Amino acid sequence: MTTAEPLHVYRQPRSLGAEADLGRALTLLQRTRAAGSYRDARRASDARVAPLLRMYRPDPTVAFGQRDERLPGFAAAAQVCREEGFTPLVRRAGGRAAAYHQGSLVLDHIEPDPDPIRHSQARFTEFGELLRDALEAAGVSARLGPIPGEYCPGDHSVHGVSRELPDVRIKLIGTAQRVISSGWLFSSSIIVEDGAPIRRVLSRAYEALGIPWDPLTAGAITDLGVETTVEKIEAAVLQVYRRHWELEEIDEPSPISPSVTTRG
């Protein structure tokens, strides 16, 4: 998982909006095609983009999976999201509907890779363990693995356990991955504060979709009795990242040639 070159860290100052934030992640992934667009080795080396970690607080969003979009209740589910102040969108990676908002932290880790599929499954475990360790460093009793009845169920979800009430378990981190021929994007959303709107919008959306689940599995870190903020969780994530990478903060990712973004 560790790379020899520095990992650029881009703290996006504000959300661009639900659709634009998702689109920006895919555009940054397309940057990995840059080196492969040149036949000359020197030009390819010059065009190579550094690994990148993008961090931001998203606008209220419910990201549906493509399977959700095919269900009869999808239109109604999207409407209740709007009524709750969340923008519905359909992502190309991931499973069922997941929600996040300004009390959350989204991480997009993007790396160029000539063989991006080879370790694609291992990444779920590696990043799950890394993010679990970050939550532990921030004072959360965190576990890697799904909770029965959780929303957007996945084998590599990260959940938190209440230290005072061990039966109380909440899914805190969901992950998804996108792979193209020249690299990969690993996205994670951490629900830190204000869990009530997350439970409410997911309850209404899943009801409209007709998908059974347990609403008690949704919430935020602060619902577990941990006093924290998005800023503190961001610092804990970077602290654990430094165990694996040399970090270099940047103001803005380098631009990419339009000829590269149009390549298949």
C-alpha angles and dihedrals in degrees: 000000000000118000128207094230125067119275111234114226117207116187102198104215097217142359116274091207128278099283095038093049091054091045091050091056091053092047090052089050090053088059088075088071091066099090092044091056091071125072093195109087095217093051090046091053091049091049096050112119123219122244109271138207113196118193128186146146108247131219113249105292139167109203110201125198122238090252089058091055090060094055120102091238097054097102091050091047091052090050095053089051090057090048089055092050096256125125112231119218137161118237124204093220129055136033129265132358118306129179135211137165144172090305088063136079121221120201123196112187112189127182135172110237130171090209104031097162096057096080098022095118094042090056091066090059096040096050092040090056092045093052092043088055090050091054091047089052088054093054100264122134095229133180134189113232141059129293116226109261096013123154116257090009118217137165091234102047116133116225135183129227124211110243091211097040108031092185089065108090126168131188106239106168132039123184137199135178136211122193129192129174094271104038150333142259120210113190127191131179120202118197105213111159140016101026098175096081090049092054092044098050094043092048091055095041095049091046090054091048092049093234116143118226142141113262090201088072091067125081143081140287090259090059087068092062094260114137105218144124137220088257092056093048090049089053091049091051092052090046091058093041089059089064089066107027142032102241125216118185116218134189095223136353114259115263123255128223113259088230089064096049091055095054117108 
